[in-house]
Amino acid sequence: QVDLIESGGGLVQAGGSLTLSCAASGRTFSSYAVGWFRQAPGKERDFVARVTSSGDIRYLADSVKGRFTIFRDNTKNTVFLQMNDLKPEDTAVYYCAADTSRALGVRRSTTEYGVWGQGTQVTVSS
C-alpha cells in the first residue's frame, strides 16, 4: 500500500505559478499511474492530469492544456504538477491519487483511483 501527501499549495495572483508535489511512501509507487484532481467549493472533483508509471505518457484536461505539466521522479517517489499562468477559476483543493489497477488509458474518473492524498489548497486571486 502507498500513502500520498500533497504539498506546494498556496495563494498566488492570477498569471502566477505554483508547483505541487505528491510524495509517496511504499516501494510499489513507481508501478502506479498517478493522477491529479481538483475540487472547488460546491463542485465535483474533476480530473486535471495523469502520468503513467514510467512517466512517459501524460494526459491533461482541456482546461489546463498549455498551462499545466505533470511529471514524476520515481527515484524520489514524487509526482509533480507544475501550474503556470494560473487563473482564478483554478482555485480549488488539489488532490493526487494513485491508480493501483495498473490499467492503461487516460482514466478520468475518481472511482478509478484507489489511494488518495489529503489535498492541498490553491487559491488564485484576480
Buried (B, 14 or more C-beta within 10 A) or exposed (E): EBBBBBEBBEEBEEEBEBEBBBBBEBEEBBBBBBBBBBBEEEEEBBBBBBBBBEBEEBBBBEBBEEBBBBBBEBEEBBBBBBBBEBBEEBBBBBBBBBBBEEEEEBBBEBEBBEBBBEBBEBBBEE
